[in-house]
Amino acid sequence: MAETITTNSGEEKKVLNFVEQIVADDLKEGKNGGRLNTRFPPEPNGYLHIGHAKAICMDFGVAERMGGPCNLRFDDTNPAKEDTEYEQAIKRDIHWLGYDWGDRLYYASDYFPRLYEFAIDLIKRGLAYVDDQTSEQIAEQKGTPTQPGVESPFRNRSVEENLDLFERMNKGEFDEGARVLRAKIDMASSNMHFRDPIMYRIIKKPHWRTGNKWNVYPMYDFAHGQSDYFEGVTHSICTLEFVPHRPLYDYFVRLLAGDKAAEYCPRQIEFNRLNLTYTVMSKRKLLQLVKEHLVDGWDDPRMPTICGLRRRGFTPQSIKNFLNDIGYTKYEALNDISLLEHSIREDLNKNANRVCAVLNPVKVVLTNYPDDREELIDMDNNPEQPDAGVHKMPFCREIYIERDDFMENPPKKFFRLTPGKEVRLKGAYIIMCTGCIKDDEGNVTEIQCTVDFDTLSGTAGSDRKVKGTLHWVSARHCKEATVRLYDRLFAVENPSAESERDFRELLNPDSLKVLDNVKIEPYLAEVAHVEDKFQFQRIGYFCVDPDSTPDRLVFNRTISLKDSWAKKNK
């Protein structure tokens, strides 16, 4: 039976996922002195995406729920691809998700001297050697899963020669790619990662933290486990692609720990990666989209990056709810992006204030409403929140409605505005259409209606029922705004599976539409700030974009009220 744990909020959680259960069992058995210490080890070579959010919520979440710290450690072992821009962005994303590493910020580069000493020690013990072969030759000699590899002709160099060459590699005497340091393990091992893996390579580029001190840099498989050990990490939680790396992880750590491994040794645990439909998670492909200006940067609201989701209007809680819903397993899966969209709809339905905005406006003139009359209509801020209150919305003779809400010759079951029929204006009156005015090309430029003054919402006559209710704004008082209608980035469900085509050919050509003539109610113009989220009545959920200015607000569509994509592609 699963063990019960209590979250920081005091909520009891009785069902543990398999990772939590492993950690709980280890703590119960007193492993590593009964300590718990996790870590999140991002590479500072790109922006984090929602797949990383799954790892962040696991690494920090397990530590938070079970009473241990979580380290943030940057895996800064490749200066050719790293940048402080990425480091700062990663920190912002983790904080935005609601987690903090306190004073436990580390870098793999902190351990370069100790890793170098460990490599020297392995050379002296005859467990590492310098190889002069090219990367292509080394890869070819690795063999296959069913055929053993071939030993390097440099495998049996003397300890003295290996020490000399490795030190000269670090002094910068050789070109990049000329030599590598390899572990001497077993070229016939059934685990390909044991076939003399590369430990160090030459990179002659300044490191953003250590400058020109080093010319050799450790590979991930050599640096990762030892860094965990140096920091006292007890549980190294990662994704399934590292399952075959685990024996090598354990091998290096136990060589480092020696007899002390019985007292303390990190444990690697793997869970499934997050894959989403209609997007890609490859950092290389995301970088390509940015560099080729196929999107407007890493924080483009179509991107699956955490900063992109934030700019689009997603909330930390909606992402956490989504991750809890799909869970953590040992099986790879392609998760439907509609589950993520459902999570943000649920969150914003509870928490976003309702406002009126008309995206494609057409003017309505209320012919029996006095031109000099104005009144303020009470509009509910959020019916899901009893204490949310109301705000005032001005009403006058001329208003705007959505152009799609009017048809001269409608089909059956068209319950919006049409000649001779009535609709209710949200929060206001019932009106009847009496006609319309068109331009020379037949486009409707104005709709005429009359008001039933006995039907104001909230008054005695407001109980008269009509089938349609429309949102609207006052033409005299409204403000103009820009709205960006974002949709899914790719047009196919699983772009990563389309191996025959360039992934850029699969981009959705309708993933962004910009509307510059949007009319918004004055209350929205007054209260909206960057990253504020609102429900546009009858349309969807929108977030205020950082491109907004004091004179013009810019809104990003977070998500429609319903899954219009599924309906469109049914």
C-alpha positions, 0 to 999 in steps of 0.5 A: 500500500502506498505511503501517505505524505503531507504537502506543504499546504497541509493536504494529504496525498495518499497515492504516490507515483512510482518515483515518489514511492522509490524515494519514500522506500529509500527514506524508510530504509534509512539509505544515505543516512535517511537524507533526501537531496535532489537536483535539476541540472539544465544545460545553459544552451537554450530556453527551457520548454514544457518537457523541462517543466515536467522534470522541474516539477518532479525534482523540486516537487519531490524534495518539497513534498518529502522534506529535502533540498533540491539543487539547481546545477547548470551543466556548463561543460560545453562553452561553445554553445552556452550563454549567460542569457540562457542561465538567467532565463532558466532561473526566471522560468524555475521561479515562475513555476513556483520553485526556489533553490535557496543557497543551493546554486551550483555549476558543473564548472565548480567541479572542473578541478576535482573532475580533472584530478579524478581523470588523472587518477583513472589514468594512473590506475590504468582505467583511462587513455588518450586516443588520437582517432577521429570521432568517426573512427571511434564511432565505427569501432564501437561496433553494434548492439550485436557485434563487439567493438574493436579496441583502439590502437592507442588503448595500451599506451603507457600511463606516463604517455597518457598523463603527458598527452592529457596534460598537453591537451589541457595546455592547448597544444593540440587542435580540437578533435585531435585527441580525446580521453577515453575510459578503458572499460570493455569494448565487448560489453553488451552495453554500448556505453561501456565500450570505452566512452569518451571522458574529455574532449578539446574545446578551445573557446573561453568558458563564460565562468572560467575563461581560458583556464581549461582547454579540455572539458568533461563529457556529460556521462563523466561529469554528471554522476560525480557532480551529484556525488560532490553535492550530496545528491541522493536521487538523480531523477532523469528521463528514460533515455538515460536508462542505458547510461545508468550502469556507467553513471554507477560505475564512475561514481563507485570508482570515485567513492571507493569504500565510502559508496556503502555509506552514500551513493546517488541513485538514478531513477528514470521517468518518461519524457513529455511529448506533445502533439502539434509541436516539437521538443527538440532543442535543436529544432526550436533553436532553428525556428528562432534563428531562421525567424520562423517564430518571433523568438524563444518566447513566441507564444506558439513555442512550447518554451516555458517563457512562450507559454507564460507570454501566451497566458498559461499559468504555473498552476495550469501546467502543474495540473496538466503534469499531474493529470498525465502522470509519471510512468516508465512508458513513452507516450505522445500526449494530446495537447488538448489536455494542456489546453483543457488545464488552462481553460479550467484555471482561467475559467475560475480566475479570469475576469470577464470583459467585452471585446469585439474582434471584427466589429460592425456598428449597430445603431439603436434608432429609438435610443436617445442620442444624448442618453448614456447609462452604466450597465453592471457587468459581472467580473467572474460568475465563478467567484462569488466575491468578484463583484461587478464593473460598470460598462457604458451604454449608448445609442451606437454600439459594436457587435461581432460581424459574424453575429449578424446575417441577413439570410440566416440558416436554421438555428441561427440564434443571433441577430437577423432582420425581424428577430430579437437578441439580448445584449449581454447585461443590457437590453433585448433589441430587435433588428429592423434593417441594415445599410450596405456599401456599394460592394454589398458589405454591411456597414451599419445595422439598425435595431430598436430597444425594448426598454422594459428588458434591462438586465436586473430589472423587473422586465428582464425575465423575458427570454430570447434565444441569443445573447451577444457581447458588445461595446459602446462605440462612443466609449470603447478603445482600440486594441491589437489582438494576436490569434495564436494557434498550434505551431504545426499542422500535423499531429506528430511532426517528429514522426514525419521523417520524410519531410523537413519539419519546417514544411509542417508548420501551420500557416494559420498559427498567427493572425493579427487583428488591429481594429479590435474594440474593447470596453473602457474598463479593460483599457483601464485595468489591464497590465502586462501578463493579466489574463481575461475572458473575452465574453463568448470568444476565449481567454486572452493575456496582455502582451509585453508589446503593449503601450500606454496608447494601445494594448496588445492581447494574445489569445491563450485559448478559445472557450472550446476546443475549436481545433478538434471541431475544425478537424473532425 
